Amino acid sequence: MKALVLAEKPSVARDLARVLGCTQTSKHFIEGPHYVVTWALGHLVELKMPEDYNKEYKTWRMEDLPIIPKEMGLKLISGVRHQYKGIESLAKRKDISSFIIATDAGREGELVARWILEKLRWKKPVKRLWISSQTDRAIKDGFKQLKPAAQYDTLYQSAVCRSEADWLIGLNVTRALTTKYNEQLSAGRVQTPALSMILEREKEIKAFVPKEYWTIQAKLGPFLATWEKNGERRLFDRKVAEEIVAQAKQQKATVHSLQKKEKIESQPLPYDLTELQRDANRRFGFSAKKTAGVLQNLYERYKLVTYPRTDSKYLTIDMKNTMNDRLQALSSSYREEVQPALKNKGQVLLKKVFNNEKVTDHHAIIPTDEPPHLGDLSNDERKVYDMIVRRFLALFYAPFQSETVTATLHVNRETFSVKETTVTNLGFKSVTGKDAEQPLSTSIRSVKEGQAYTVSSCELTKKLTEPPARYNEADLLSKMEKYGLGTPATRADIIERLLSTETIDRQNNRLHPTPKGKQLIDLVNEALKSPELTAKWEKELENIARGKGDPQDFLTNIRNQTQALVSEIKKSDQTYKAHNLTGSKCPECGSFMKEVKGRDGKMLVCSSRECGYRKRKEAKLSNRRCPQCKKKMEMHKGKAGLYFQCRPCNVVEKAEDKKKSVSKREERQLMKKYTAKEEAPLGNSLADALKAALENKE
């Protein structure tokens, strides 16, 4: 008898099959002596849509809302039905005696598998593979320690509650707003409070009134000192500031005190997903979505890092004996950084990182014991991997230590200060990056109390207070984490959803609300845009996952909330004005056209939802570069066929003027195709074969 193993993606299935000794490949599975490995394509099953309950719901009407089915049903996703049918045929085989869930070890991965099992009406035993990395060793160990699937029932219940809550609130509120105001307005349980936080920051910026203030710096002998009083270095009264400057010039400055303060900065904990996304955004300008994608590649394709969608920064105690293997794997690519740790026999100096109680479903993101081949990684992959590696290596280094000496000097009755910081032990910052102030050219450490200097100059500098900055993705991720909005795995998608619905815009790595977003927030119920309410729901979902919450109570509350939200929209007397209407009219129905952003440029879309007419406003940009200005050229179709044009330079090129380059992979495929046995000989040489292949390619 054999076990049917379900992976979440074909690439993962191939890795599992290889480790499990499965070599017989078929369209929907890979089979071996003891296992049959198959795969999903993400979700194969989803919640039914309103029109699946009643065909009339396909047309959006306010009078049909709220749509709240007594029981939520499941249906196959049409585009991937073929793969489900393949799994279904395997499940009916008499030699299949059990099912092993090997989808991603998290809430969404659990849902992918359980909905398939529910649709299959599976009655045989089910076990769960729960691993935190995709290395061969992790897979082998995981299959030796399979868990009963029932152990993850509460995780599945939490996933179902999350999915149904998003369906009930998101679908009903979105339909209600869209039909009420005749505009595609999307709202949801998590995305709306995230949008609300961006709008609140915008209000702070708009309401901000800059104030003038002054700072004073004086040259006291060899030192440049700054005026301060009770820790404040700003003066908001110009007259007072001018008096201090006037009285200080050519006076004596006496050293009143000299204070030394040692600072010990502990090693940072390894990354969880949210902090990694924040750091990648600050350092490289990566979007949260991009970082998540790069990280998934490092985990799934290269096997270089552990499970990415984690909310923990800690490791389990039993991982202590794996540290040396991970260091050895890194030793060829990070030789200098790893050597001190290996000399110390791989002992982690930050002992608190090992804490079972602070590890949830998965431990922190750290390197695996797979040796990296950095040359195989893209530039972005190397950046993210390097961040993870250096944060991991910091665990094996001493804390960062520095000493700050502060000299306080009195000029008349005013206080000036000079600070100097020196590093006493660089510690972990020797691998994560130096972050220390440079010593002054003339050290204040030799200064003694009572020593006097002449004030050779004293200058007043005028400045203005600045408004708070708009959020970048790092800031928004921090706010979402603080309020428990979404999970590490979903926050990037939430931000992308706000961008795709044009309620926010990304400019120079800062998130700006759009006119559409501003109006949407005004139309939405106060409770739905409250981070506190959504955080409460997320906490309840977490409790359900841990067996401490009641799924039925949660969904009853969500259904009641849905009723209230839709009722309020129906009664509202507010109005919505489309901000992107143009003066041009639709050629099919006569309605005004709206200008929207598309993937390939701006589009004109009919404002009537029933019409659906759309056309391109701007020419599509190609990847071909202008030979003069090097900018991307526009792509056009004329009587003579496809051509490229650079408007600023007025350069025009026919499409066939430039041959498409062929990658090494395409070259191999072409060679294989045109040198196959069944094909007529193309020549005796490799050059002849390639020439024929490339000519056919063109």
C-alpha positions as CSV (number, residue, x, y, z in Angstrom):
1,M,0.0,0.0,0.0
2,K,1.1,3.6,-0.7
3,A,0.6,7.0,0.8
4,L,-0.7,9.9,-1.3
5,V,1.5,13.0,-0.6
6,L,0.0,16.5,-1.4
7,A,2.5,19.4,-1.9
8,E,1.4,23.0,-2.5
9,K,3.3,23.5,-5.7
10,P,4.9,21.3,-8.4
11,S,8.4,22.5,-7.6
12,V,8.0,21.3,-4.0
13,A,6.5,18.1,-5.1
14,R,9.5,17.3,-7.3
15,D,11.8,17.9,-4.3
16,L,9.7,15.6,-2.1
17,A,9.5,12.9,-4.8
18,R,13.3,13.0,-5.3
19,V,14.0,12.5,-1.5
20,L,11.3,9.8,-1.2
21,G,12.7,7.8,-4.1
22,C,9.7,8.5,-6.5
23,T,10.9,8.3,-10.1
24,Q,7.9,7.4,-12.2
25,T,6.6,10.7,-13.6
26,S,3.1,11.3,-14.8
27,K,1.0,14.4,-15.8
28,H,-0.5,14.9,-12.3
29,F,1.9,12.9,-10.0
30,I,5.3,11.3,-9.4
31,E,5.2,7.7,-8.1
32,G,7.6,5.5,-6.1
33,P,7.6,2.2,-4.2
34,H,5.9,3.7,-1.1
35,Y,4.6,7.1,-2.0
36,V,2.7,8.9,-4.7
37,V,3.5,12.6,-4.7
38,T,1.0,15.0,-6.2
39,W,0.5,18.8,-5.9
40,A,-1.9,21.6,-5.8
41,L,-1.4,24.8,-7.8
42,G,-2.0,27.1,-4.8
43,H,-5.7,26.8,-4.0
44,L,-7.7,24.3,-6.1
45,V,-10.9,24.8,-4.1
46,E,-12.5,28.0,-3.0
47,L,-15.6,29.3,-1.3
48,K,-18.6,29.5,-3.6
49,M,-19.4,32.9,-5.0
50,P,-22.9,34.5,-4.6
51,E,-24.0,33.5,-8.1
52,D,-23.3,29.8,-7.1
53,Y,-26.1,30.1,-4.5
54,N,-28.4,32.1,-6.7
55,K,-27.8,33.0,-10.4
56,E,-29.5,36.4,-9.9
57,Y,-26.7,37.4,-7.6
58,K,-24.4,37.7,-10.7
59,T,-25.9,41.1,-11.2
60,W,-24.9,43.4,-8.4
61,R,-28.1,44.9,-6.7
62,M,-28.4,46.7,-3.4
63,E,-31.7,45.0,-2.7
64,D,-30.0,41.6,-2.6
65,L,-27.5,42.6,0.2
66,P,-26.3,41.4,2.5
67,I,-25.7,38.0,1.0
68,I,-25.2,35.6,4.0
69,P,-25.5,31.9,3.1
70,K,-26.6,29.7,6.0
71,E,-23.7,27.4,5.2
72,M,-20.7,28.4,3.1
73,G,-20.1,25.9,0.3
74,L,-17.0,25.0,-1.7
75,K,-16.3,24.8,-5.4
76,L,-13.5,23.9,-7.7
77,I,-11.5,26.8,-9.2
78,S,-12.1,26.5,-13.0
79,G,-8.6,27.2,-14.2
80,V,-7.0,24.4,-12.1
81,R,-9.9,21.9,-12.3
82,H,-7.7,19.5,-14.3
83,Q,-5.2,19.1,-11.4
84,Y,-8.0,18.5,-8.9
85,K,-9.4,15.7,-11.2
86,G,-5.9,14.2,-11.3
87,I,-5.8,14.1,-7.4
88,E,-9.3,12.8,-7.3
89,S,-8.4,9.8,-9.6
90,L,-5.4,9.0,-7.3
91,A,-7.6,9.2,-4.2
92,K,-9.8,6.5,-5.7
93,R,-7.0,4.0,-6.2
94,K,-7.3,0.9,-4.1
95,D,-3.5,0.9,-3.4
96,I,-3.7,4.3,-1.7
97,S,-4.2,3.7,2.0
98,S,-3.4,7.1,3.6
99,F,-3.0,10.8,2.9
100,I,0.0,13.0,3.9
101,I,-0.5,16.8,3.9
102,A,2.8,18.3,2.8
103,T,1.5,21.8,1.9
104,D,3.2,24.9,3.4
105,A,3.3,24.6,7.2
106,G,1.0,27.5,8.0
107,R,-2.6,28.6,8.2
108,E,-3.1,29.0,4.5
109,G,-1.3,25.8,3.6
110,E,-3.5,23.9,5.9
111,L,-6.6,25.4,4.2
112,V,-5.3,24.4,0.7
113,A,-5.1,20.8,1.7
114,R,-8.2,20.5,4.0
115,W,-10.5,21.9,1.4
116,I,-9.2,19.4,-1.2
117,L,-9.8,16.6,1.3
118,E,-13.3,17.9,2.1
119,K,-14.1,18.0,-1.6
120,L,-12.7,14.5,-2.1
121,R,-14.8,13.3,1.0
122,W,-11.6,11.5,2.2
123,K,-12.3,8.9,4.9
124,K,-8.9,7.2,5.2
125,P,-6.1,8.2,7.7
126,V,-4.4,11.6,7.3
127,K,-1.0,12.7,8.6
128,R,0.8,16.0,8.5
129,L,4.3,16.9,7.4
130,W,5.4,19.9,9.3
131,I,8.9,21.2,8.4
132,S,10.6,24.6,8.5
133,S,13.0,24.1,5.6
134,Q,13.1,22.3,2.3
135,T,16.5,20.7,2.5
136,D,16.9,17.0,2.0
137,R,17.7,16.4,5.6
138,A,14.6,18.4,6.8
139,I,12.3,16.4,4.5
140,K,13.8,13.0,5.6
141,D,13.5,13.9,9.2
142,G,10.0,15.3,8.7
143,F,8.7,12.1,7.1
144,K,10.2,10.1,10.1
145,Q,8.2,12.3,12.4
146,L,4.8,12.7,10.7
147,K,2.1,14.2,12.9
148,P,-1.6,13.2,13.2
149,A,-3.6,15.7,11.0
150,A,-6.0,16.1,13.9
151,Q,-3.3,17.9,15.8
152,Y,-3.8,20.8,13.3
153,D,-7.6,20.9,13.3
154,T,-7.8,24.2,15.2
155,L,-5.4,25.7,12.7
156,Y,-7.8,24.7,10.0
157,Q,-10.8,26.1,11.8
158,S,-8.9,29.4,12.2
159,A,-8.2,29.4,8.5
160,V,-11.9,28.7,7.6
161,C,-13.0,31.5,9.9
162,R,-10.5,34.0,8.3
163,S,-11.6,33.0,4.8
164,E,-15.4,33.2,5.6
165,A,-15.0,36.5,7.5
166,D,-13.1,38.1,4.5
167,W,-15.8,36.8,2.1
168,L,-18.8,38.0,4.2
169,I,-17.4,41.5,5.1
170,G,-15.3,42.1,2.0
171,L,-17.8,40.9,-0.6
172,N,-20.9,42.5,1.0
173,V,-19.3,45.9,1.8
174,T,-17.6,46.1,-1.6
175,R,-20.9,45.3,-3.4
176,A,-22.8,47.7,-1.3
177,L,-20.4,50.6,-1.8
178,T,-20.0,49.9,-5.5
179,T,-23.7,49.7,-6.3
180,K,-24.5,52.7,-4.0
181,Y,-22.0,55.1,-5.6
182,N,-21.5,53.5,-9.1
183,E,-17.8,53.2,-8.6
184,Q,-15.6,50.2,-8.0
185,L,-15.0,50.7,-4.3
186,S,-13.2,47.9,-2.5
187,A,-13.3,47.5,1.3
188,G,-12.3,44.7,3.6
189,R,-11.7,43.5,7.1
190,V,-7.9,44.3,7.0
191,Q,-7.3,46.6,4.0
192,T,-9.7,49.3,5.2
193,P,-8.0,50.0,8.6
194,A,-4.6,49.9,6.8
195,L,-5.9,52.6,4.4
196,S,-7.3,54.5,7.4
197,M,-3.9,54.7,9.0
198,I,-2.4,56.2,5.8
199,L,-5.2,58.8,5.7
200,E,-4.7,59.7,9.4
201,R,-1.0,60.4,8.7
202,E,-2.0,62.5,5.7
203,K,-4.4,64.5,7.9
204,E,-1.5,65.2,10.4
205,I,0.7,66.4,7.5
206,K,-2.0,68.7,6.1
207,A,-2.8,70.1,9.6
208,F,0.9,70.7,10.4
209,V,2.0,74.3,10.8
210,P,5.8,74.8,10.7
211,K,7.4,76.8,13.5
212,E,10.7,78.7,13.5
213,Y,13.3,77.7,16.0
214,W,17.0,78.4,16.5
215,T,20.1,76.4,17.5
216,I,23.3,77.8,18.9
217,Q,26.8,76.4,18.3
218,A,30.0,77.9,19.8
219,K,33.7,77.3,19.1
220,L,35.2,76.7,22.6
221,G,38.9,76.3,22.1
222,P,39.3,73.2,19.9
223,F,35.7,72.0,20.4
224,L,32.4,72.8,18.7
225,A,29.8,72.8,21.5
226,T,26.0,73.0,21.3
227,W,23.8,75.1,23.6
228,E,21.2,73.1,25.5
229,K,18.9,73.4,28.5
230,N,17.2,70.5,30.2
231,G,18.1,68.3,27.2
232,E,16.5,70.6,24.7
233,R,18.7,72.1,22.0
234,R,16.0,74.2,20.3
235,L,15.0,77.8,21.1
236,F,11.6,79.1,19.8
237,D,12.2,82.7,21.0
238,R,14.5,84.5,18.6
239,K,15.2,87.4,21.1
240,V,16.3,85.0,23.8
241,A,18.5,83.1,21.3
242,E,20.2,86.4,20.1
243,E,20.8,87.5,23.7
244,I,22.6,84.2,24.5
245,V,24.8,84.6,21.4
246,A,25.6,88.2,22.2
247,Q,26.5,87.4,25.8
248,A,28.6,84.4,24.9
249,K,31.0,85.9,22.4
250,Q,34.6,86.3,23.7
251,Q,33.6,85.0,27.1
252,K,35.3,82.2,29.1
253,A,33.8,78.7,28.9
254,T,34.5,76.6,32.0
255,V,34.3,72.8,32.1
256,H,31.6,72.1,34.7
257,S,31.5,68.3,34.5
258,L,32.8,65.4,32.6
259,Q,30.6,62.3,32.4
260,K,31.4,58.8,31.0
261,K,28.7,56.4,30.1
262,E,29.2,52.9,28.8
263,K,26.7,51.4,26.4
264,I,26.1,47.7,25.7
265,E,23.9,46.9,22.8
266,S,22.8,43.3,22.7
267,Q,22.9,41.2,19.6
268,P,19.7,41.4,17.5
269,L,17.4,38.4,17.3
270,P,17.1,36.7,13.9
271,Y,14.5,38.0,11.4
272,D,10.8,37.2,11.3
273,L,9.1,38.0,8.0
274,T,7.7,41.4,8.9
275,E,11.1,42.8,10.2
276,L,12.9,41.4,7.2
277,Q,10.4,43.2,4.9
278,R,10.9,46.4,6.9
279,D,14.7,46.3,6.7
280,A,14.7,45.4,2.9
281,N,12.3,48.4,2.3
282,R,14.5,50.8,4.3
283,R,17.8,49.6,2.8
284,F,17.0,48.7,-0.8
285,G,13.5,50.2,-1.3
286,F,12.0,46.7,-1.9
287,S,8.3,46.5,-1.6
288,A,7.0,44.0,1.0
289,K,5.6,41.9,-1.9
290,K,9.0,41.8,-3.6
291,T,10.8,40.7,-0.4
292,A,8.3,38.0,0.2
293,G,8.8,36.7,-3.4
294,V,12.5,36.8,-3.2
295,L,12.4,35.0,0.1
296,Q,10.1,32.3,-1.2
297,N,12.6,31.6,-3.9
298,L,15.5,31.3,-1.4
299,Y,13.4,28.9,0.6
300,E,11.7,26.8,-2.1
301,R,14.1,26.9,-5.0
302,Y,17.5,27.2,-3.4
303,K,16.8,25.6,0.0
304,L,19.0,28.3,1.6
305,V,16.7,29.7,4.3
306,T,14.1,28.3,6.6
307,Y,10.3,28.8,6.4
308,P,9.7,32.4,5.5
309,R,6.1,33.2,6.7
310,T,6.9,33.2,10.4
311,D,6.1,35.7,13.1
312,S,8.7,34.5,15.5
313,K,12.3,35.8,16.1
314,Y,13.3,32.9,18.4
315,L,14.6,29.3,17.9
316,T,13.7,26.1,19.7
317,I,16.1,24.6,22.2
318,D,16.6,21.4,20.1
319,M,18.2,23.6,17.3
320,K,21.3,24.2,19.4
321,N,23.0,21.1,17.9
322,T,22.3,22.3,14.3
323,M,24.2,25.6,14.6
324,N,27.6,24.1,13.7
325,D,26.3,22.5,10.5
326,R,24.8,25.8,9.4
327,L,28.1,27.6,10.0
328,Q,30.0,25.0,8.1
329,A,27.6,25.5,5.1
330,L,28.4,29.2,5.2
331,S,32.1,28.9,5.6
332,S,33.0,29.0,1.9
333,S,31.0,32.1,1.1
334,Y,31.4,34.0,4.4
335,R,34.9,32.7,5.4
336,E,36.1,35.6,7.5
337,E,32.7,36.2,9.2
338,V,32.3,32.5,10.2
339,Q,35.8,31.8,11.5
340,P,35.3,33.4,14.9
341,A,32.1,31.5,15.5
342,L,33.7,28.2,14.4
343,K,36.7,28.8,16.7
344,N,34.2,29.1,19.5
345,K,32.8,25.7,18.5
346,G,29.6,27.2,17.2
347,Q,28.5,28.5,20.6
348,V,25.6,31.0,20.3
349,L,26.4,33.9,22.6
350,L,22.9,35.3,22.7
351,K,21.4,32.6,24.9
352,K,17.9,34.0,25.0
353,V,17.3,33.2,21.3
354,F,16.5,29.6,22.3
355,N,13.1,29.8,23.8
356,N,10.4,27.2,22.9
357,E,7.6,29.3,24.5
358,K,8.2,32.2,22.0
359,V,8.2,30.0,18.9
360,T,4.8,29.7,17.4
361,D,4.2,27.5,14.3
362,H,7.7,28.3,13.0
363,H,11.0,29.6,14.4
364,A,12.9,32.6,13.1
365,I,14.2,32.9,9.5
366,I,17.8,31.6,9.5
367,P,20.2,29.9,6.9
368,T,19.8,26.2,6.4
369,D,22.8,23.7,6.3
370,E,22.7,23.9,2.4
371,P,26.0,25.5,1.2
372,P,25.2,28.6,-0.9
373,H,26.4,29.2,-4.4
374,L,26.1,32.9,-4.5
375,G,26.8,33.1,-8.2
376,D,23.5,31.3,-8.9
377,L,21.5,34.0,-7.1
378,S,20.2,37.2,-8.6
379,N,21.3,40.5,-7.3
380,D,18.1,40.9,-5.2
381,E,18.3,37.3,-3.9
382,R,21.9,37.9,-2.8
383,K,20.8,41.1,-0.9
384,V,18.1,39.4,1.0
385,Y,20.1,36.3,1.7
386,D,23.0,38.4,2.9
387,M,20.7,40.2,5.4
388,I,19.5,36.9,6.8
389,V,23.0,35.4,7.0
390,R,24.6,38.4,8.8
391,R,21.7,38.7,11.3
392,F,22.2,35.0,12.0
393,L,26.0,35.3,12.4
394,A,25.4,38.1,14.9
395,L,24.2,35.5,17.4
396,F,27.8,34.2,17.6
397,Y,29.4,37.5,18.3
398,A,29.7,39.5,21.5
399,P,27.5,42.5,22.2
400,F,28.5,45.9,20.8
401,Q,30.1,48.1,23.4
402,S,30.8,51.8,23.3
403,E,31.7,54.7,25.7
404,T,30.3,58.2,25.4
405,V,32.1,61.1,27.2
406,T,30.0,64.3,27.6
407,A,31.7,67.5,28.6
408,T,29.4,70.2,30.0
409,L,30.7,73.7,29.9
410,H,29.2,76.9,31.4
411,V,29.4,80.2,29.5
412,N,28.0,82.9,31.9
413,R,24.9,81.1,33.0
414,E,24.3,79.1,29.8
415,T,25.2,75.5,29.2
416,F,27.0,74.1,26.2
417,S,27.9,70.4,25.7
418,V,30.3,68.3,23.6
419,K,29.9,64.6,23.1
420,E,32.4,62.0,21.9
421,T,31.7,58.3,21.4
422,T,34.3,55.6,20.9
423,V,33.8,51.9,20.3
424,T,35.3,49.6,22.9
425,N,34.1,46.4,21.4
426,L,32.7,46.3,17.8
427,G,31.2,42.9,18.6
428,F,28.3,41.8,16.3
429,K,28.5,45.0,14.3
430,S,31.6,43.6,12.6
431,V,29.3,41.4,10.6
432,T,26.1,43.4,10.5
433,G,27.8,46.8,9.7
434,K,29.6,49.4,11.7
435,D,27.5,52.0,13.4
436,A,29.7,54.2,15.6
437,E,30.6,57.8,15.8
438,Q,34.1,58.8,14.8
439,P,36.3,60.3,17.7
440,L,36.9,64.0,17.6
441,S,40.2,65.2,16.2
442,T,41.0,66.6,19.6
443,S,39.7,64.2,22.3
444,I,37.6,65.6,25.2
445,R,38.8,62.7,27.3
446,S,41.9,64.7,28.3
447,V,39.7,67.6,29.5
448,K,39.5,68.2,33.3
449,E,36.8,69.9,35.4
450,G,37.5,73.6,35.9
451,Q,39.5,73.9,32.7
452,A,38.7,77.2,30.8
453,Y,38.5,78.0,27.1
454,T,37.7,81.2,25.2
455,V,34.6,81.4,23.1
456,S,36.1,82.3,19.7
457,S,32.8,82.3,17.9
458,C,29.1,81.7,18.5
459,E,26.6,81.2,15.7
460,L,22.8,81.2,15.5
461,T,21.1,78.9,13.0
462,K,17.4,79.3,12.0
463,K,15.4,76.2,11.2
464,L,11.8,75.1,10.8
465,T,10.0,72.2,12.4
466,E,9.1,69.5,9.9
467,P,5.8,67.6,9.5
468,P,5.7,63.9,10.0
469,A,6.8,61.9,7.0
470,R,4.4,59.9,4.9
471,Y,4.6,56.2,5.6
472,N,6.9,54.0,3.6
473,E,6.1,50.3,3.5
474,A,8.4,49.7,6.4
475,D,6.4,52.2,8.6
476,L,3.1,50.7,7.5
477,L,4.2,47.2,8.2
478,S,5.3,48.3,11.7
479,K,1.8,49.9,12.3
480,M,0.1,46.8,11.0
481,E,2.2,44.6,13.2
482,K,1.5,46.8,16.2
483,Y,-2.3,46.6,15.8
484,G,-2.3,42.9,14.7
485,L,-3.6,43.7,11.2
486,G,-3.2,40.6,9.0
487,T,-0.4,38.1,9.5
488,P,3.2,38.2,8.3
489,A,2.1,36.1,5.3
490,T,-0.8,38.5,4.2
491,R,0.5,42.0,4.9
492,A,2.3,42.4,1.7
493,D,-0.8,41.3,-0.3
494,I,-2.9,43.8,1.6
495,I,-0.5,46.7,0.6
496,E,-0.6,45.5,-3.0
497,R,-4.4,45.3,-2.9
498,L,-4.6,49.0,-1.8
499,L,-2.2,49.9,-4.7
500,S,-4.1,47.9,-7.3
501,T,-7.5,49.4,-6.3
502,E,-5.9,52.9,-6.7
503,T,-6.8,53.9,-3.1
504,I,-3.1,54.6,-2.5
505,D,-0.1,55.4,-4.7
506,R,3.6,54.7,-4.2
507,Q,5.8,57.7,-4.9
508,N,9.6,57.6,-4.1
509,N,9.0,54.7,-1.7
510,R,6.3,56.7,0.2
511,L,2.6,55.8,0.3
512,H,0.2,58.6,-0.7
513,P,-3.6,58.4,-0.4
514,T,-5.4,59.0,-3.7
515,P,-8.6,61.1,-4.1
516,K,-10.4,57.8,-4.4
517,G,-8.9,56.5,-1.1
518,K,-9.8,59.7,0.7
519,Q,-13.4,59.5,-0.4
520,L,-13.6,55.8,0.3
521,I,-12.6,56.3,4.0
522,D,-15.3,58.9,4.4
523,L,-17.9,56.5,3.1
524,V,-16.9,53.5,5.3
525,N,-18.3,52.7,8.7
526,E,-16.1,53.9,11.6
527,A,-15.9,50.4,13.1
528,L,-14.6,48.9,9.8
529,K,-11.7,51.4,9.6
530,S,-10.8,50.9,13.2
531,P,-7.5,49.1,13.7
532,E,-8.6,48.1,17.2
533,L,-11.6,46.1,15.9
534,T,-9.6,44.3,13.2
535,A,-6.9,43.6,15.8
536,K,-9.6,42.1,18.1
537,W,-10.7,39.8,15.2
538,E,-7.1,38.7,14.5
539,K,-6.6,37.9,18.1
540,E,-9.7,35.8,18.1
541,L,-8.4,33.9,15.0
542,E,-5.1,33.3,16.8
543,N,-7.0,32.0,19.8
544,I,-9.1,29.7,17.6
545,A,-5.8,28.3,16.1
546,R,-4.5,27.6,19.6
547,G,-7.7,25.9,20.7
548,K,-8.7,28.7,23.0
549,G,-11.5,30.3,20.9
550,D,-14.9,29.3,19.6
551,P,-15.2,29.4,15.8
552,Q,-19.0,29.5,15.8
553,D,-19.1,32.5,18.1
554,F,-16.6,34.3,15.9
555,L,-18.6,33.7,12.7
556,T,-21.8,34.6,14.4
557,N,-20.3,38.0,15.3
558,I,-19.0,38.5,11.8
559,R,-22.4,37.8,10.3
560,N,-24.0,40.3,12.7
561,Q,-21.3,42.9,11.8
562,T,-21.9,42.3,8.1
563,Q,-25.6,43.1,8.6
564,A,-24.8,46.3,10.4
565,L,-22.2,47.5,7.9
566,V,-24.5,47.0,4.8
567,S,-27.5,48.5,6.6
568,E,-25.4,51.7,7.3
569,I,-24.4,52.0,3.7
570,K,-27.9,51.6,2.5
571,K,-29.1,54.4,4.8
572,S,-26.2,56.8,4.1
573,D,-26.9,60.1,2.3
574,Q,-23.3,60.7,1.4
575,T,-22.2,61.2,-2.2
576,Y,-19.2,60.1,-4.2
577,K,-17.6,62.1,-7.1
578,A,-15.3,60.2,-9.4
579,H,-12.0,62.0,-9.4
580,N,-10.8,60.5,-12.7
581,L,-13.6,61.4,-15.1
582,T,-12.4,62.8,-18.5
583,G,-14.3,64.9,-21.0
584,S,-14.3,62.1,-23.6
585,K,-17.4,59.9,-24.0
586,C,-17.7,56.2,-24.5
587,P,-18.3,55.3,-28.2
588,E,-20.6,52.5,-27.2
589,C,-22.9,53.9,-24.5
590,G,-22.2,57.6,-24.4
591,S,-21.1,57.7,-20.7
592,F,-18.0,59.7,-19.7
593,M,-14.7,57.8,-19.7
594,K,-12.5,57.4,-16.7
595,E,-8.7,57.4,-16.7
596,V,-7.2,54.5,-14.8
597,K,-3.7,53.1,-14.4
598,G,-3.1,49.8,-16.2
599,R,-0.1,47.5,-16.1
600,D,1.2,48.9,-19.4
601,G,0.2,52.5,-19.0
602,K,-2.9,54.6,-18.6
603,M,-6.3,53.3,-19.9
604,L,-9.6,55.0,-20.6
605,V,-12.5,53.0,-19.1
606,C,-16.2,53.6,-19.5
607,S,-17.8,54.9,-16.2
608,S,-20.8,52.6,-16.7
609,R,-20.2,49.3,-15.1
610,E,-22.6,47.6,-17.4
611,C,-20.7,48.7,-20.5
612,G,-17.2,47.7,-19.9
613,Y,-15.6,49.5,-22.9
614,R,-11.9,50.3,-22.5
615,K,-9.1,51.5,-24.6
616,R,-5.4,52.4,-24.2
617,K,-4.8,56.1,-23.6
618,E,-1.0,56.0,-24.1
619,A,1.1,53.9,-26.4
620,K,2.5,50.7,-24.9
621,L,6.2,50.9,-23.9
622,S,8.4,48.2,-25.2
623,N,11.7,46.9,-23.9
624,R,13.5,48.2,-26.9
625,R,15.7,51.2,-26.2
626,C,16.2,54.3,-28.3
627,P,19.7,54.2,-29.9
628,Q,20.0,58.0,-29.1
629,C,18.5,58.7,-25.7
630,K,18.4,55.1,-24.4
631,K,14.8,55.4,-23.2
632,K,12.1,52.8,-23.8
633,M,10.5,53.1,-27.2
634,E,6.7,53.1,-27.8
635,M,5.2,50.1,-29.6
636,H,2.7,50.8,-32.5
637,K,1.0,48.8,-35.2
638,G,0.7,50.4,-38.7
639,K,-0.1,49.2,-42.2
640,A,3.4,47.8,-42.5
641,G,3.1,46.0,-39.3
642,L,4.7,46.4,-35.8
643,Y,7.1,49.3,-35.3
644,F,8.9,51.2,-32.5
645,Q,9.0,54.9,-32.0
646,C,10.9,57.3,-29.6
647,R,8.8,60.5,-29.6
648,P,11.5,62.8,-28.1
649,C,14.1,61.8,-30.6
650,N,11.6,60.9,-33.5
651,V,13.5,57.7,-34.1
652,V,11.4,54.9,-35.8
653,E,12.5,51.3,-36.2
654,K,10.7,48.4,-37.7
655,A,10.1,45.4,-35.5
656,E,12.1,43.1,-37.7
657,D,15.1,45.4,-37.7
658,K,16.2,44.0,-34.4
659,K,16.4,40.3,-33.9
660,K,15.2,38.8,-30.7
661,S,18.0,37.5,-28.5
662,V,17.9,33.9,-27.6
663,S,18.7,32.8,-24.1
664,K,21.0,29.8,-23.3
665,R,17.9,27.8,-22.3
666,E,16.0,28.6,-25.5
667,E,19.1,27.7,-27.5
668,R,19.3,24.3,-25.9
669,Q,15.6,23.7,-26.5
670,L,16.0,24.8,-30.2
671,M,19.0,22.5,-30.6
672,K,17.1,19.6,-29.1
673,K,14.1,20.3,-31.4
674,Y,16.0,20.6,-34.6
675,T,18.4,17.8,-34.1
676,A,15.8,15.2,-33.0
677,K,15.9,11.8,-34.8
678,E,12.5,12.2,-36.4
679,E,13.6,15.5,-38.1
680,A,15.4,15.6,-41.4
681,P,19.2,16.3,-41.1
682,L,20.0,20.0,-41.1
683,G,23.7,19.6,-41.6
684,N,26.7,18.0,-40.2
685,S,27.8,20.7,-37.8
686,L,26.5,22.3,-34.7
687,A,26.7,25.7,-36.4
688,D,24.4,24.5,-39.2
689,A,21.8,23.2,-36.6
690,L,21.9,26.4,-34.6
691,K,21.6,28.6,-37.7
692,A,18.5,26.7,-38.9
693,A,17.0,26.8,-35.4
694,L,17.5,30.5,-35.0
695,E,16.1,31.3,-38.5
696,N,13.0,29.3,-37.6
697,K,12.8,31.1,-34.3
698,E,12.7,34.5,-36.0
